[in-house]
Amino acid sequence: MFIKDIWFDVKAVQARDPAARNGLEVLFLYQGIHALIWHRAAHWFYERRMYFIARLISQTARFFTQIEIHPGAKLGRGVLIDHGCGVVIGETAVVGDYCTIYQGVTLGGVGNQRGKRHPTLGSYVTVGAGAKILGAFEVGDHCTIAANAVLLKPLEDNITAAGVPARAVKKDGVPVARSGDAGLTAKDLQETKKQIEQLREDMDRLKERLPGQDPNRGK
């Protein structure tokens, strides 16, 4: 089963990374795959309460890959850690199937309490470079966290979040209005601008028709 999971991860990376030429290249040269292999071994020992060996494996993996995954973290199948340098995944974090995690990402906690303190990612979640997801909450399936965002609250499915702190900017691919902007989207603002320009043209034509109005006045 362990070998099948590794090869499944390799094929998943190959399918989603256009730079991957073949499975052997991914297996031998991709540090994200190496981190997953080390982690699956470390997690096996962690589940059997052999914590020292589990941490020894994870720290060795960190030394060679620059990716730190706590042996207690639960990672699904087909996870792509792209480039990967500086990625940190905490002990109680859960990463769903087919997630994509870029360099500099942190799945961390916001306190020293015991128990669940790290985020849970659904399936098909993409976390951009440098993004931080901090806290024990859930991120829904098919969500996208923009690069350098800091997410502190849960997200529903199919949400794109950006900013510090991160907020929803798209839902199901449709822009979400920010509170206080009267519900106007970028498309609404563009349409309003066109209407204002049309009103100005109409007013200019009306002024020209007024008796005794100098058409050159005000120019």
C-alpha positions in Angstrom: 0.0 0.0 0.0 2.9 2.4 0.8 4.5 1.9 -2.6 1.1 2.4 -4.3 0.5 5.6 -2.4 3.9 6.9 -3.5 3.4 6.1 -7.1 -0.1 7.6 -7.0 1.4 10.9 -5.7 4.0 10.8 -8.4 1.4 10.4 -11.2 -0.7 13.1 -9.6 2.2 15.5 -9.7 3.1 14.5 -13.3 -0.5 15.2 -14.4 -0.6 18.7 -12.8 2.9 20.0 -13.3 3.7 20.9 -16.9 7.4 20.9 -16.1 7.3 17.2 -15.2 8.5 15.1 -18.1 8.0 11.6 -16.7 7.3 9.7 -13.5 10.9 8.8 -12.8 12.0 12.4 -13.0 9.3 13.3 -10.4 10.2 10.4 -8.2 14.0 11.1 -8.0 14.2 14.8 -8.5 11.1 16.5 -6.9 11.7 17.5 -3.3 7.9 17.7 -2.7 7.6 14.0 -3.5 10.6 13.2 -1.2 8.9 15.1 1.6 5.8 13.1 1.2 7.7 9.8 1.2 9.5 10.7 4.4 6.3 11.9 5.9 4.3 8.7 5.2 7.1 6.8 6.9 7.2 9.2 9.9 3.4 9.2 10.2 3.4 5.4 10.3 5.6 5.5 13.4 3.7 8.4 14.9 0.4 6.4 14.8 2.1 3.6 16.7 3.3 6.0 19.4 6.9 5.7 18.4 7.2 9.5 18.6 11.0 9.8 18.8 11.6 7.8 15.6 8.8 9.7 13.9 10.3 13.1 14.7 13.8 11.8 13.8 12.5 10.9 10.3 10.6 14.2 9.9 13.7 16.3 11.0 15.9 14.4 8.6 13.4 15.1 5.8 13.4 18.8 6.8 17.2 18.8 6.5 17.2 17.4 3.0 14.0 18.9 1.5 13.6 22.2 3.5 10.0 21.1 3.9 8.8 20.6 7.5 5.8 18.3 8.0 5.1 17.2 11.5 4.7 13.4 11.7 1.2 13.8 13.2 -0.2 15.8 10.3 -2.6 13.9 8.0 -2.0 14.3 4.3 -4.4 12.9 1.6 -3.5 11.4 -1.8 -2.3 13.3 -4.8 -0.9 16.2 -2.8 1.4 18.5 -4.8 4.0 20.5 -2.8 5.4 22.6 -5.7 9.0 23.9 -5.2 8.2 23.5 -1.5 11.1 25.4 0.2 9.9 26.8 3.5 6.6 24.9 3.8 5.6 24.2 7.4 2.7 21.9 8.2 1.7 21.5 11.9 0.9 18.5 14.0 -2.9 18.5 13.9 -3.2 19.8 10.3 -5.2 17.8 7.8 -4.6 18.2 4.0 -7.2 16.7 1.7 -6.8 14.9 -1.6 -5.3 16.7 -4.6 -4.3 19.8 -2.7 -1.6 22.1 -4.1 0.8 23.8 -1.8 3.4 26.3 -3.0 6.7 27.4 -1.3 6.6 29.3 1.9 3.2 28.1 3.0 2.4 27.7 6.7 -0.4 25.6 8.1 0.0 26.6 11.7 -1.6 27.3 15.0 -2.4 30.4 17.0 -1.6 29.3 20.6 0.0 26.6 22.7 -3.1 24.8 23.7 -3.2 21.0 23.3 -5.6 19.2 20.9 -6.7 20.4 17.5 -5.0 23.7 16.7 -4.1 23.6 13.0 -6.3 24.0 9.9 -8.1 21.3 8.0 -8.0 21.7 4.2 -10.7 20.1 2.0 -9.9 18.4 -1.3 -8.6 20.3 -4.4 -7.5 23.3 -2.3 -4.7 25.5 -3.7 -2.5 27.5 -1.3 -0.4 30.2 -3.0 3.2 31.0 -2.2 3.8 32.5 1.2 0.2 32.1 2.4 -0.4 31.5 6.1 -3.4 29.5 7.3 -3.5 29.8 11.1 -6.0 28.2 13.5 -8.2 25.1 14.0 -10.8 25.7 11.3 -11.9 24.2 8.0 -11.2 25.3 4.5 -13.8 23.9 2.0 -13.2 21.9 -1.1 -12.0 23.7 -4.3 -10.9 26.8 -2.4 -7.9 29.0 -3.5 -5.8 31.0 -1.0 -3.9 33.8 -2.8 -0.1 34.2 -2.4 0.9 35.9 0.9 -2.6 35.9 2.2 -3.1 35.3 6.0 -6.3 33.3 6.5 -7.7 33.3 10.1 -11.3 32.1 9.5 -13.0 29.1 7.9 -14.1 29.2 4.2 -17.0 27.5 2.5 -16.5 25.5 -0.7 -15.4 27.2 -3.9 -14.1 30.4 -2.3 -11.1 32.4 -3.4 -9.5 34.4 -0.5 -6.9 37.1 -0.6 -5.5 39.8 1.6 -4.2 40.3 5.2 -6.3 39.2 6.9 -7.7 37.2 4.0 -11.3 37.6 2.9 -13.4 36.1 0.2 -13.0 37.8 -3.1 -14.7 35.2 -5.3 -17.4 32.7 -4.8 -17.9 30.0 -7.5 -15.7 32.2 -9.8 -17.9 35.3 -9.3 -16.4 38.5 -7.6 -17.7 39.1 -4.1 -18.6 42.7 -3.2 -16.7 44.1 -0.2 -18.8 45.4 2.7 -19.2 49.2 2.4 -18.9 49.4 -1.4 -22.7 49.3 -2.0 -22.5 45.9 -3.6 -20.6 47.2 -6.6 -18.3 44.9 -8.5 -15.6 46.0 -11.0 -18.1 45.3 -13.8 -20.7 47.5 -12.1 -18.2 50.4 -11.7 -17.2 50.2 -15.4 -20.9 50.3 -16.4 -21.5 53.3 -14.2 -18.6 55.1 -15.7 -20.0 54.6 -19.2 -23.4 55.9 -18.1 -21.8 59.1 -16.6 -19.9 59.7 -19.8 -23.1 59.3 -21.8 -24.9 61.8 -19.6 -22.2 64.4 -20.1 -22.5 64.0 -23.8 -26.3 64.5 -23.6 -25.9 67.6 -21.5 -23.4 69.1 -24.0 -25.9 68.6 -26.8 -28.7 70.2 -24.8 -26.6 73.2 -24.1 -25.9 73.7 -27.8 -29.7 73.8 -28.5 -30.5 76.5 -25.9 -31.3 79.9 -27.5 -28.5 82.4 -27.2 -26.1 79.8 -25.9 -22.6 80.2 -27.2 -21.5 76.7 -28.2 -17.9 77.7 -27.5 -18.7 78.9 -24.0 -16.9 77.0 -21.3 -14.4 75.5 -23.7 
